[in-house]
């Protein structure tokens, strides 16, 4: 057993393994970049960089199994810890190299934290509006709420990762003691559109209230996909209700169950913020004679615990507060006429590891300074001894 552990330790800390891992990272980066011709950035990222294993089709014909970048980066972190820190010499001559390796470990750790815990999306506000939550670019959720107005307002959320994989033939049932019905998702489409069924038509999918969901190929710009699902509500007691929910519908489904109205909505996943943002004024300027933006900025109020603070968010000056960063991303409508209300779009990122690259650069820079300063001292000492002799 000890020999096996010793062999495993030597393998994981070996220089050869690090060379193979860097070669795999190079190949995955190259393949992922070329694959963007056929797939969008979001799908490429999921397939090549957020996976443990993947199948790459060489020339679109030959399937090649490969480790995903998630697995490669994890092994690289272990290799760097064991080979670059634990197994490496610890004398003063190696302090600079050790610091450099430690900085790379910090960088990899930050990447892991960002992948696991970060949240990103966008917040769209018209002048005079405010919000304390933002929505995802790509992920969906089902929101269920009591619309009777009796008691405190509570939403029951079903994340999209629990039902979007069902496909056009799968089914997934959700139950809660707080709900007087069970909800069954009996078909989910990543990109779709509802289509009316004419008399005599034989659609491939189910027909609900004269409509069917048509599955569309995923858009290369993943944020443009419009998810759609078939749902069945089964109250106890009561009659079963079938419905189609579509992500771009402006009106959620409203049903009455046991004498109480309920609202069910398929929407982009939403994330709460510990503060609210109110848009007071949006300003934009174009380059003369063109439609290219010269400047656009938003005058907002950050509202937290009843305290308001005025802040200006522009293209190069984001709002940073309590781990959240709000960037000025875009605005609209692009064809707005003079006097027409404008909306401002903020890209929102909540990344607990956003400062890790800075820490890593500081540690690596310190390591380089220590290493080259020592080499400089040794060189000057050799020159001085040579001149004295």
Secondary structure, DSSP 8 states (H G I E B T S, - for coil): -HHHHHHHHHHHT-HHHHHHHHHHHHHHHHHHHHHTTTS-HHHHIIIIIS-SEEEEEETTTEEEEEE-HHHHHHHHHHHHHIIIIISS--SGGGHHHHHHHHHHHHHHHHHHHHHHH-EEEEEEEETT-EEEEEEEEEEEEEEEEE-S--SS--EEEEEGGGTGGGTTT--EEE--TTSSEEEEEEEEESSEEEEE--TT---SS--BTTEEEEE----SSGGG---EEEEEEEESSS--EEEEEETT-SS-EEEEETTEEEEEEEEEEEEEEEEEEEEEEEEEEE-TTSSSEEEEEEEEEEEETTEEEEEEEETTB-EEETTEEEEEEEEE-TT--TT---EEEEEEEE-TTTTHHHHHHHHHHHHHHHHHHHHHHHHHHHHHHHHH-
